[in-house]
């Protein structure tokens, strides 16, 4: 059956637009090389991975990794402070080229974005005051636990939490830590670096690790299908590993070597 000429024309236009959009979406590395600009989403409230220093400038492990990647690409770095909630949508809508935000890899996330090789370690656990006894998920029943909504901290806690565990989800790391420190919850599910910050700033709490949940390496987030960019980033991370840069950053910001990280 023949389509009317007008319908055929509209179909051709739509097909051309879709084709052009797909081509653009699959040429991120070329766009970066052409514009000489790398757009990276970074954390602003998640020390020691990313925070604002006393000089009001971004600092942290993720910040230094972003600078390292931009330097190896030979381009200008444009950093944008983002949240855990918008880091994946910003990749999907081409607002960013990369997300360097202590991003953990999960099967759900792998369906919508791609990941580089791991560039840093990240340890997740439940923490509380030394005086509180928590040795298993059963010990959390009847207790309140703060966690950062939608993060790997939240996902891993939810996996092991038994009915009766009061999980309280907050928007952003500062809000999560603030709620715990203020006594709104009895426990907190977070990464060991964030827990270390709590220990340093609130020594009177006698914070200690209660229940290990997961060792979750950090990966750089890349838009789905950007294979050329992903492979180039992996080359840069491999260089950083072999030169000792990955270990240097881990020791500087986390206080421990990077150890064995997945490729």
Backbone as CSV, one residue per row, in Angstrom:
resi,resn,N_x,N_y,N_z,CA_x,CA_y,CA_z,C_x,C_y,C_z
1,UNK,0.855,-1.187,0.000,0.000,0.000,0.000,0.892,1.237,0.000
2,UNK,0.625,2.176,-0.877,1.422,3.384,-0.991,0.976,4.413,0.043
3,UNK,1.952,5.050,0.700,1.638,6.113,1.644,1.420,7.419,0.893
4,UNK,0.514,8.305,1.375,0.374,9.628,0.773,1.705,10.346,0.803
5,UNK,1.908,11.215,-0.206,3.191,11.903,-0.331,3.542,12.667,0.941
6,UNK,2.522,13.339,1.562,2.796,14.131,2.747,3.242,13.240,3.909
7,UNK,2.578,12.097,4.093,2.949,11.171,5.166,4.348,10.630,4.945
8,UNK,4.663,10.347,3.669,5.992,9.846,3.353,7.052,10.882,3.672
9,UNK,6.764,12.152,3.364,7.724,13.227,3.636,7.959,13.388,5.130
10,UNK,6.854,13.346,5.893,6.985,13.458,7.344,7.791,12.302,7.917
11,UNK,7.571,11.125,7.370,8.304,9.954,7.839,9.793,10.099,7.579
12,UNK,10.134,10.621,6.392,11.535,10.819,6.043,12.188,11.866,6.947
13,UNK,11.454,12.937,7.249,11.981,13.986,8.122,12.248,13.443,9.520
14,UNK,11.259,12.681,10.042,11.421,12.101,11.363,12.590,11.136,11.414
15,UNK,12.712,10.334,10.366,13.820,9.381,10.304,15.162,10.098,10.285
16,UNK,15.223,11.204,9.534,16.466,11.973,9.450,16.819,12.588,10.796
17,UNK,15.786,13.112,11.493,16.031,13.714,12.799,16.515,12.677,13.810
18,UNK,15.870,11.506,13.790,16.275,10.439,14.695,17.690,9.981,14.404
19,UNK,18.015,9.886,13.131,19.359,9.465,12.729,20.397,10.479,13.170
20,UNK,20.083,11.767,12.985,21.015,12.822,13.373,21.210,12.829,14.881
21,UNK,20.086,12.630,15.619,20.183,12.600,17.071,21.027,11.445,17.547
22,UNK,20.856,10.288,16.937,21.640,9.114,17.327,23.115,9.330,17.036
23,UNK,23.401,9.925,15.882,24.799,10.173,15.517,25.450,11.122,16.509
24,UNK,24.671,12.185,16.900,25.208,13.146,17.850,25.461,12.497,19.196
25,UNK,24.510,11.625,19.616,24.625,10.980,20.918,25.797,10.020,20.981
26,UNK,26.257,9.536,19.846,27.325,8.556,19.826,28.677,9.162,19.482
27,UNK,28.765,10.507,19.529,30.011,11.164,19.176,30.503,12.084,20.292
28,UNK,30.331,11.666,21.521,30.719,12.511,22.649,32.209,12.808,22.643
29,UNK,33.042,11.803,22.360,34.485,12.024,22.361,34.877,13.026,21.276
30,UNK,34.297,12.886,20.103,34.572,13.846,19.026,34.153,15.249,19.424
31,UNK,32.993,15.379,20.085,32.520,16.694,20.523,33.465,17.309,21.546
32,UNK,33.970,16.481,22.454,34.909,16.965,23.463,36.193,17.451,22.791
33,UNK,36.686,16.672,21.846,37.912,17.050,21.145,37.711,18.299,20.286
34,UNK,36.525,18.440,19.743,36.228,19.597,18.887,36.067,20.869,19.700
35,UNK,35.309,20.797,20.809,35.058,21.986,21.624,36.182,22.276,22.604
36,UNK,37.041,21.264,22.824,38.131,21.386,23.790,37.606,21.617,25.205
37,UNK,36.424,21.074,25.480,35.807,21.228,26.796,35.264,19.877,27.262
38,UNK,35.536,19.543,28.527,35.002,18.333,29.140,34.060,18.740,30.267
39,UNK,32.802,18.336,30.167,31.784,18.677,31.165,31.634,17.509,32.146
40,UNK,31.953,17.773,33.404,31.954,16.696,34.399,31.080,17.073,35.590
41,UNK,30.211,16.154,35.980,29.417,16.332,37.185,30.177,15.801,38.384
42,UNK,30.269,16.622,39.433,31.051,16.258,40.624,30.223,16.523,41.893
43,UNK,30.583,15.876,43.006,29.876,16.139,44.263,30.401,17.401,44.934
44,UNK,29.510,18.093,45.638,29.919,19.296,46.362,29.743,19.140,47.867
45,UNK,29.087,18.043,48.290,28.826,17.867,49.720,29.114,16.443,50.166
46,UNK,30.148,15.845,49.576,30.437,14.448,49.874,31.924,14.254,50.108
47,UNK,32.442,14.926,51.127,33.853,14.781,51.486,34.116,13.338,51.908
48,UNK,35.307,12.809,51.598,36.436,13.456,50.942,36.448,13.306,49.416
49,UNK,35.346,12.837,48.823,35.308,12.704,47.365,35.098,14.057,46.682
50,UNK,34.268,14.885,47.275,34.027,16.191,46.691,33.332,17.104,47.675
51,UNK,33.921,18.275,47.924,33.327,19.257,48.828,33.909,20.624,48.491
52,UNK,33.440,21.631,49.201,33.937,22.992,48.999,34.915,23.324,50.116
53,UNK,36.135,23.714,49.740,37.160,24.029,50.727,36.968,25.389,51.339
54,UNK,37.836,25.755,52.267,37.733,27.053,52.930,37.990,28.195,51.951
55,UNK,38.619,27.872,50.830,38.834,28.883,49.791,37.664,28.943,48.818
56,UNK,36.583,28.196,49.146,35.356,28.150,48.342,35.554,27.481,46.985
57,UNK,36.619,26.708,46.870,36.879,25.971,45.637,36.640,24.479,45.877
58,UNK,36.216,23.760,44.821,35.972,22.323,44.989,37.256,21.561,45.291
59,UNK,37.153,20.554,46.148,38.304,19.743,46.503,37.849,18.322,46.774
60,UNK,38.768,17.375,46.649,38.444,15.990,46.938,38.990,15.040,45.894
61,UNK,38.838,13.753,46.172,39.354,12.724,45.277,38.708,12.807,43.891
62,UNK,37.391,12.946,43.838,36.704,13.011,42.551,37.090,14.263,41.772
63,UNK,37.334,15.340,42.495,37.733,16.589,41.844,39.099,16.409,41.175
64,UNK,40.025,15.796,41.901,41.362,15.585,41.347,41.327,14.600,40.178
65,UNK,40.467,13.594,40.260,40.348,12.657,39.146,39.788,13.354,37.914
66,UNK,38.818,14.229,38.101,38.258,14.984,36.975,39.339,15.829,36.309
67,UNK,40.164,16.465,37.109,41.253,17.288,36.565,42.274,16.424,35.834
68,UNK,42.544,15.248,36.395,43.493,14.327,35.772,42.994,13.891,34.394
69,UNK,41.717,13.530,34.318,41.134,13.079,33.045,41.174,14.202,32.009
70,UNK,40.771,15.410,32.418,40.768,16.541,31.487,42.173,16.842,30.986
71,UNK,43.148,16.750,31.896,44.539,17.005,31.518,45.019,15.984,30.490
72,UNK,44.683,14.715,30.698,45.102,13.674,29.759,44.391,13.802,28.414
73,UNK,43.183,14.343,28.422,42.469,14.581,27.161,42.945,15.863,26.483
74,UNK,43.640,16.704,27.224,44.134,17.964,26.675,43.043,18.981,26.443
75,UNK,42.043,19.002,27.344,40.915,19.914,27.175,40.656,20.683,28.461
76,UNK,39.828,21.722,28.350,39.425,22.516,29.505,38.374,21.752,30.301
77,UNK,38.462,21.827,31.612,37.514,21.143,32.477,36.433,22.096,32.950
78,UNK,35.184,21.712,32.734,34.039,22.443,33.287,33.349,21.523,34.289
79,UNK,33.444,21.863,35.581,32.830,21.042,36.614,31.482,21.626,37.020
80,UNK,30.523,20.741,37.215,29.195,21.157,37.655,28.808,20.354,38.888
81,UNK,28.499,21.047,39.966,28.065,20.366,41.183,26.678,19.776,40.951
82,UNK,26.546,18.484,41.226,25.277,17.798,41.019,24.898,17.034,42.283
83,UNK,23.765,16.348,42.246,23.312,15.566,43.384,23.257,14.093,43.003
84,UNK,23.077,13.235,43.989,22.954,11.811,43.690,21.714,11.526,42.864
85,UNK,20.698,12.385,43.001,19.445,12.152,42.295,19.506,12.535,40.818
86,UNK,20.302,13.564,40.460,20.293,13.997,39.060,21.526,13.589,38.263
87,UNK,22.441,12.861,38.882,23.680,12.546,38.162,23.434,11.642,36.955
88,UNK,22.535,10.673,37.052,22.245,9.813,35.908,21.369,10.527,34.877
89,UNK,20.292,11.217,35.290,19.503,11.971,34.311,20.327,12.998,33.527
90,UNK,21.307,13.628,34.176,22.135,14.619,33.477,22.983,13.968,32.385
91,UNK,23.402,12.733,32.598,24.119,12.010,31.546,23.180,11.666,30.402
92,UNK,21.989,11.208,30.754,21.030,10.767,29.743,20.534,11.908,28.873
93,UNK,20.530,13.126,29.398,20.032,14.283,28.644,21.160,15.142,28.075
94,UNK,22.387,14.594,28.072,23.538,15.256,27.456,23.900,16.588,28.117
95,UNK,23.601,16.725,29.401,24.034,17.917,30.120,25.474,17.765,30.606
96,UNK,25.936,16.528,30.637,27.294,16.235,31.081,27.924,15.194,30.164
97,UNK,29.251,15.218,30.091,29.984,14.174,29.365,30.316,13.006,30.281
98,UNK,30.642,13.329,31.538,31.022,12.314,32.515,30.442,12.662,33.875
99,UNK,30.222,11.641,34.674,29.896,11.838,36.087,30.990,11.173,36.906
100,UNK,31.711,11.984,37.685,32.749,11.471,38.579,32.275,11.806,39.979
101,UNK,31.530,10.882,40.570,30.777,11.145,41.802,30.699,9.868,42.622
102,UNK,31.834,9.253,42.929,31.873,8.006,43.720,30.707,7.101,43.348
103,UNK,30.541,6.909,42.047,29.385,6.195,41.514,29.604,4.683,41.561
104,UNK,28.696,3.971,42.229,28.763,2.522,42.279,28.048,1.907,41.078
105,UNK,28.506,0.719,40.696,27.895,0.028,39.546,26.864,-0.978,40.055
106,UNK,25.644,-0.877,39.526,24.582,-1.822,39.860,23.931,-2.302,38.564
107,UNK,23.298,-3.474,38.582,22.612,-3.960,37.376,21.570,-2.975,36.865
108,UNK,20.885,-2.297,37.780,19.858,-1.338,37.377,20.487,-0.153,36.645
109,UNK,21.588,0.344,37.163,22.246,1.482,36.515,22.874,1.090,35.185
110,UNK,23.368,-0.149,35.101,23.988,-0.598,33.851,22.984,-0.662,32.705
111,UNK,21.714,-0.686,33.019,20.696,-0.697,31.971,20.532,0.672,31.322
112,UNK,20.928,1.727,32.023,20.662,3.078,31.513,21.916,3.905,31.240
113,UNK,23.055,3.546,31.846,24.310,4.243,31.546,25.440,3.219,31.467
114,UNK,26.598,3.668,30.970,27.788,2.826,30.922,28.784,3.284,31.985
115,UNK,29.755,2.418,32.264,30.729,2.697,33.311,32.149,2.494,32.802
116,UNK,33.060,3.267,33.365,34.482,3.087,33.090,35.010,1.971,33.983
117,UNK,36.328,1.752,33.922,36.984,0.925,34.924,36.912,1.650,36.267
118,UNK,37.110,0.904,37.351,37.082,1.518,38.676,38.325,2.377,38.888
119,UNK,38.151,3.483,39.601,39.276,4.396,39.838,39.537,4.641,41.329
120,UNK,38.648,4.152,42.207,38.835,4.367,43.646,37.976,3.381,44.420
121,UNK,38.342,3.088,45.668,37.509,2.216,46.495,36.452,3.018,47.248
122,UNK,35.415,2.315,47.672,34.362,2.918,48.481,33.755,1.815,49.347
123,UNK,33.780,2.001,50.659,33.305,0.979,51.574,32.000,1.428,52.225
124,UNK,31.007,0.555,52.220,29.694,0.877,52.767,29.433,0.022,54.006
125,UNK,28.904,0.647,55.049,28.617,-0.086,56.294,27.595,0.689,57.110
126,UNK,27.068,0.022,58.129,26.217,0.678,59.118,27.097,1.075,60.295
127,UNK,26.973,2.327,60.731,27.768,2.860,61.828,26.852,3.342,62.941
128,UNK,27.371,3.342,64.150,26.644,3.865,65.309,27.637,4.132,66.428
129,UNK,27.140,4.681,67.524,27.991,4.926,68.687,28.513,3.604,69.238
130,UNK,29.697,3.663,69.818,30.333,2.465,70.332,29.463,1.747,71.359
131,UNK,28.661,2.509,72.095,27.833,1.928,73.154,26.658,1.110,72.632
132,UNK,26.327,1.263,71.356,25.184,0.543,70.800,25.628,-0.797,70.211
133,UNK,24.942,-1.857,70.560,25.293,-3.191,70.076,24.497,-3.537,68.819
134,UNK,25.195,-3.636,67.707,24.587,-4.035,66.430,25.572,-4.976,65.743
135,UNK,25.218,-6.273,65.713,26.112,-7.263,65.116,25.496,-7.980,63.916
136,UNK,24.203,-7.754,63.703,23.511,-8.407,62.590,22.305,-7.562,62.202
137,UNK,21.713,-7.825,61.020,20.513,-7.077,60.623,19.387,-7.173,61.652
138,UNK,19.311,-8.284,62.366,18.262,-8.439,63.378,18.388,-7.389,64.482
139,UNK,19.628,-6.961,64.756,19.847,-5.964,65.806,19.396,-4.565,65.396
140,UNK,19.100,-4.361,64.099,18.612,-3.058,63.643,17.094,-2.933,63.754
141,UNK,16.417,-4.040,63.962,14.958,-4.008,64.090,14.580,-3.149,65.301
142,UNK,13.651,-2.218,65.063,13.240,-1.308,66.121,14.122,-0.092,66.265
143,UNK,15.165,-0.023,65.429,16.078,1.122,65.464,15.959,1.927,64.173
144,UNK,16.291,3.204,64.245,16.221,4.091,63.077,17.597,4.217,62.424
145,UNK,17.602,4.189,61.094,18.848,4.241,60.332,18.733,5.337,59.264
146,UNK,19.672,6.261,59.258,19.705,7.307,58.239,20.476,6.816,57.028
147,UNK,20.010,7.194,55.827,20.745,6.862,54.615,20.429,7.884,53.534
148,UNK,21.325,7.990,52.574,21.183,8.951,51.470,20.329,8.321,50.377
149,UNK,19.157,8.854,50.141,18.173,8.272,49.244,18.732,7.966,47.846
150,UNK,18.456,6.745,47.377,18.780,6.371,46.009,20.232,6.030,45.750
151,UNK,21.068,6.056,46.772,22.486,5.744,46.600,22.726,4.255,46.843
152,UNK,23.959,3.822,46.588,24.323,2.444,46.892,24.201,2.181,48.390
153,UNK,24.471,3.197,49.214,24.287,3.061,50.662,22.855,2.628,50.971
154,UNK,21.914,3.286,50.326,20.492,3.000,50.508,20.146,1.601,49.991
155,UNK,20.622,1.277,48.791,20.296,-0.012,48.186,20.807,-1.186,49.016
156,UNK,22.052,-1.087,49.486,22.635,-2.190,50.253,21.978,-2.333,51.625
157,UNK,21.634,-1.232,52.242,20.928,-1.285,53.516,19.561,-1.944,53.339
158,UNK,18.858,-1.549,52.286,17.514,-2.075,52.033,17.553,-3.583,51.805
159,UNK,18.630,-4.074,51.191,18.747,-5.511,50.915,18.757,-6.352,52.192
160,UNK,19.410,-5.854,53.231,19.594,-6.673,54.434,18.627,-6.319,55.558
161,UNK,18.002,-5.139,55.467,17.130,-4.697,56.555,15.910,-5.604,56.691
162,UNK,15.622,-5.990,57.931,14.466,-6.837,58.220,13.252,-5.963,58.515
163,UNK,12.047,-6.526,58.362,10.838,-5.770,58.719,10.935,-5.245,60.150
164,UNK,10.565,-3.998,60.318,10.678,-3.385,61.643,11.868,-2.465,61.767
165,UNK,12.762,-2.494,60.768,13.879,-1.550,60.737,13.369,-0.222,60.196
166,UNK,13.608,0.833,60.916,13.110,2.161,60.544,14.146,2.876,59.668
167,UNK,14.054,2.682,58.347,14.983,3.337,57.420,14.460,4.734,57.104
168,UNK,15.274,5.715,57.375,14.890,7.104,57.107,15.812,7.665,56.023
169,UNK,15.216,7.970,54.890,15.980,8.399,53.718,15.981,9.926,53.603
170,UNK,17.184,10.480,53.394,17.338,11.925,53.300,17.906,12.306,51.928
171,UNK,17.657,13.547,51.550,18.097,14.032,50.236,19.489,14.642,50.341
172,UNK,20.494,13.894,49.979,21.857,14.406,50.004,22.642,13.944,51.214
173,UNK,23.957,13.905,51.050,24.829,13.384,52.099,24.855,14.274,53.334
174,UNK,24.875,15.600,53.132,24.910,16.511,54.277,23.666,16.346,55.144
175,UNK,22.512,16.213,54.494,21.265,16.056,55.240,21.249,14.742,56.006
176,UNK,21.792,13.686,55.382,21.832,12.372,56.028,22.720,12.401,57.265
177,UNK,23.927,12.927,57.106,24.859,13.010,58.232,24.310,13.944,59.304
178,UNK,23.731,15.072,58.865,23.189,16.037,59.815,22.101,15.439,60.684
179,UNK,21.242,14.624,60.070,20.158,13.992,60.820,20.714,13.030,61.865
180,UNK,21.727,12.271,61.480,22.329,11.311,62.407,23.034,12.022,63.556
181,UNK,23.848,13.011,63.225,24.597,13.742,64.253,23.651,14.465,65.213
182,UNK,22.512,14.942,64.686,21.541,15.654,65.518,20.704,14.713,66.379
183,UNK,20.893,13.394,66.209,20.167,12.442,67.023,18.802,12.061,66.490
184,UNK,18.535,12.416,65.220,17.249,12.040,64.629,17.190,10.543,64.318
185,UNK,18.351,9.916,64.163,18.417,8.466,63.970,19.491,7.886,64.881
186,UNK,19.392,6.591,65.124,20.357,5.925,66.007,21.555,5.365,65.253
187,UNK,21.367,5.072,63.969,22.429,4.513,63.144,22.474,5.263,61.816
188,UNK,23.542,5.008,61.073,23.672,5.596,59.740,24.301,4.575,58.799
189,UNK,23.744,4.481,57.610,24.327,3.645,56.558,25.049,4.576,55.591
190,UNK,26.374,4.427,55.519,27.145,5.343,54.686,28.486,4.717,54.329
191,UNK,29.256,5.428,53.547,30.587,4.966,53.185,31.586,5.280,54.278
192,UNK,32.640,4.499,54.324,33.654,4.696,55.363,34.310,6.084,55.303
193,UNK,34.521,6.671,54.122,35.089,8.022,54.110,34.182,9.046,54.794
194,UNK,32.874,8.962,54.516,31.941,9.891,55.157,31.898,9.643,56.661
195,UNK,31.964,8.367,57.046,31.976,8.037,58.469,33.214,8.619,59.144
196,UNK,34.327,8.605,58.427,35.565,9.156,58.980,35.425,10.650,59.226
197,UNK,34.729,11.334,58.324,34.482,12.770,58.511,33.652,12.999,59.774
198,UNK,32.625,12.164,59.961,31.793,12.274,61.171,32.639,12.067,62.417
199,UNK,33.529,11.068,62.383,34.392,10.786,63.531,35.264,11.994,63.870
200,UNK,35.855,12.604,62.854,36.777,13.713,63.064,36.063,14.940,63.608
201,UNK,34.851,15.179,63.092,34.120,16.384,63.489,33.330,16.194,64.784
202,UNK,33.054,14.941,65.140,32.230,14.665,66.322,32.846,13.533,67.144
203,UNK,34.040,13.746,67.678,34.727,12.664,68.401,33.941,12.174,69.617
204,UNK,33.076,13.035,70.167,32.298,12.646,71.345,31.295,11.537,71.041
205,UNK,31.013,11.290,69.762,30.049,10.261,69.399,30.632,8.854,69.486
206,UNK,31.959,8.747,69.479,32.620,7.430,69.515,32.048,6.504,68.439
207,UNK,32.026,7.015,67.217,31.445,6.261,66.105,32.303,5.056,65.743
208,UNK,31.650,3.929,65.468,32.382,2.760,65.011,31.555,1.964,64.009
209,UNK,32.245,1.186,63.189,31.594,0.336,62.198,30.885,-0.807,62.907
210,UNK,29.618,-1.001,62.551,28.816,-2.051,63.187,28.536,-3.223,62.254
211,UNK,28.140,-2.914,61.042,27.698,-3.978,60.137,28.184,-3.692,58.715
212,UNK,29.233,-4.372,58.250,29.694,-4.169,56.866,28.601,-4.565,55.872
213,UNK,28.418,-3.760,54.846,27.393,-4.039,53.838,27.993,-4.390,52.474
214,UNK,28.998,-3.609,52.056,29.544,-3.861,50.716,30.823,-3.059,50.490
215,UNK,31.740,-3.653,49.747,32.856,-2.891,49.191,32.450,-2.515,47.781
216,UNK,32.293,-1.246,47.555,31.747,-0.781,46.285,32.736,0.152,45.602
217,UNK,33.472,-0.328,44.616,34.423,0.546,43.914,33.702,1.693,43.205
218,UNK,34.432,2.748,42.969,33.886,3.920,42.268,34.197,3.834,40.771
219,UNK,33.211,4.136,39.962,33.353,4.134,38.509,32.943,5.494,37.951
220,UNK,33.470,5.826,36.795,33.037,7.043,36.094,31.818,6.702,35.246
221,UNK,30.780,7.509,35.372,29.563,7.294,34.607,29.647,7.950,33.233
222,UNK,29.189,7.219,32.212,29.244,7.671,30.823,27.898,7.359,30.179
223,UNK,27.433,8.217,29.298,26.146,7.984,28.633,26.162,6.659,27.877
224,UNK,25.025,6.021,27.821,24.893,4.721,27.173,25.303,4.796,25.701
225,UNK,26.125,3.832,25.284,26.515,3.740,23.885,27.713,4.578,23.483
226,UNK,28.283,5.327,24.430,29.447,6.168,24.109,30.725,5.334,24.226
227,UNK,30.875,4.366,23.338,31.980,3.409,23.448,33.349,4.051,23.253
228,UNK,33.448,4.984,22.313,34.746,5.616,22.066,35.214,6.388,23.296
229,UNK,34.307,7.120,23.908,34.659,7.874,25.110,34.981,6.925,26.257
230,UNK,34.191,5.876,26.418,34.428,4.911,27.500,35.802,4.267,27.374
231,UNK,36.177,3.861,26.164,37.472,3.219,25.955,38.621,4.192,26.221
232,UNK,38.429,5.453,25.840,39.482,6.455,26.076,39.638,6.717,27.573
233,UNK,38.526,6.786,28.288,38.592,6.992,29.732,39.264,5.801,30.407
234,UNK,38.974,4.606,29.927,39.614,3.413,30.494,41.121,3.438,30.285
235,UNK,41.554,3.932,29.132,42.993,4.074,28.880,43.621,5.026,29.894
236,UNK,42.929,6.123,30.176,43.446,7.125,31.116,43.504,6.544,32.527
237,UNK,42.479,5.798,32.912,42.481,5.177,34.246,43.595,4.134,34.349
238,UNK,43.816,3.378,33.271,44.905,2.391,33.269,46.250,3.094,33.469
239,UNK,46.413,4.248,32.832,47.631,5.039,33.024,47.764,5.465,34.478
240,UNK,46.654,5.907,35.063,46.672,6.380,36.446,47.010,5.249,37.413
241,UNK,46.571,4.054,37.091,46.908,2.902,37.939,48.387,2.567,37.842
242,UNK,48.883,2.472,36.616,50.273,2.055,36.411,51.264,3.094,36.933
243,UNK,50.887,4.353,36.891,51.786,5.414,37.362,51.738,5.607,38.870
244,UNK,50.744,4.985,39.523,50.602,5.147,40.958,49.672,6.278,41.357
245,UNK,49.096,6.958,40.360,48.218,8.092,40.650,46.958,7.661,41.409
246,UNK,46.394,6.517,41.045,45.191,6.028,41.718,45.481,5.759,43.194
247,UNK,46.597,5.116,43.479,46.971,4.859,44.872,47.265,6.162,45.617
248,UNK,47.916,7.092,44.938,48.249,8.376,45.579,46.984,9.112,46.015
249,UNK,46.004,9.160,45.111,44.757,9.861,45.428,44.006,9.160,46.562
250,UNK,44.007,7.828,46.521,43.312,7.078,47.564,43.953,7.309,48.932
251,UNK,45.275,7.262,48.974,45.983,7.489,50.241,45.777,8.915,50.743
252,UNK,45.784,9.870,49.815,45.642,11.278,50.190,44.264,11.562,50.780
253,UNK,43.217,11.064,50.113,41.856,11.446,50.487,41.127,10.413,51.343
254,UNK,41.502,9.141,51.252,40.803,8.105,51.998,41.639,7.515,53.124
255,UNK,42.947,7.776,53.070,43.811,7.267,54.115,44.213,5.816,53.962
256,UNK,43.965,5.242,52.793,44.331,3.845,52.543,44.574,3.674,51.051
257,UNK,45.404,2.677,50.663,45.657,2.449,49.231,44.391,1.956,48.526
258,UNK,44.384,2.085,47.234,43.209,1.701,46.456,42.966,0.192,46.469
259,UNK,44.045,-0.594,46.576,43.893,-2.047,46.577,43.517,-2.566,45.208
260,UNK,42.973,-3.768,45.169,42.572,-4.373,43.895,41.225,-3.811,43.462
261,UNK,41.214,-3.195,42.302,39.980,-2.620,41.765,39.606,-3.345,40.474
262,UNK,38.319,-3.532,40.212,37.903,-4.201,38.971,38.195,-3.362,37.742
263,UNK,38.529,-4.034,36.659,38.808,-3.351,35.393,37.493,-3.133,34.664
